[in-house]
Amino acid sequence: MIELKKIPVRFDQEAHTYTNEETGEMLKGITSTLIKRLFSDKYKDVPEAVLKKAAERGSFVHEEIELAESIGIEPTTKEARNYLLLKEEHGLKLIANEWTVSDMEHYATNIDGIYEGGKDDEVWLADYKTTYKLDRDSLSWQLSICAFFLELNNPGLKVGKLLGIWLRDDIAEVVEVVRREDKEVMSLIMADQNDEPFDGGGQVFPDYFNDKEMLLETLTRQIKSLTAQVDELKAELLDEMATKGDKSFDTGRMLVTYVAPSKSSRFDSARFKKEHADLYGEYMKESESKATIKITLRD
């Protein structure tokens, strides 16, 4: 079990302030400083009352998750109950939640969840989001800053995956985001310290793409996962049917047929082109393909 180093920073939940207990100095939260410098206009058109209500709802869900994790209290919100289901489904093993990290000079923040990673010295970080839309770019920066601070506070510890756990009504998804390089995080910190603009906020995508991006990625990952499962089952069936000599199974809903290995002949077009280039050109026929979209998943 990985043991995290507890730093001398006190978090006042009611006032939402951070204090360096060694120096007595107040530290700034990253949301109102670093993240705001990146996305200053993010909520400019959202009424204050709406933001306040959303923040209160988000805080309540966070509290229910923390209570469920720490003392096993059964959650009342659908979001918190879905969190527990997601945690089991994805095999997430919690090390700590609401864990404070800091650069011990200017900033501090709490990490919603820290989980065991794939290696002995690795952890995964997660942030619980209850927003209407999941802002992956903002989440990437937020968790990258958290990862930078956590590794700073715990030399030798490595942060692997950065996860957004999106919980809103019936939405319950675990979404991995890309980690920003440490040099980018340090550049952002310097820009904030010098009160300078920072243009590393990433590409701004049009609304028509943002509206479809999350569902498209989710479905594509599901297809990839399900295809791998189907291939595995087919390989097992192929081996069993070949061993036992079964040719087919017709369940009424599905027909499974064993296709025996066979030899086939094909035209060696590459060789023909090399040896008979002129003749090859005479028989070439142009065709027009339709426009399409290529999707490359960042695993």
Secondary structure, DSSP 4 states (H G I P E B T S, - for coil): ---PPPPSEEEETTTTEEEETTT--EEEESIIIIIHHH-TTTTTTS-HHHHHHHHHHHHHHHHHHHHHHHH-PPP-SHHHHHHHHHHHHTT--EEEEEEEEE-SSSEEEEEEEEEE-SSTTEEEEEEEE--SS--HHHHHHHHHHHHHHHHHHSTT-EEEEEEEEEEETTEEEEEEEPPPPHHHHHHHHHHHHTT-----S-PPPPHHHHHHHHHHHHHHHHHHHHHHHHHHHHHHHHHHHHHHT--EEE-SS-EEE-----------HHHHHHH-HHHHHHT-----PPP--------
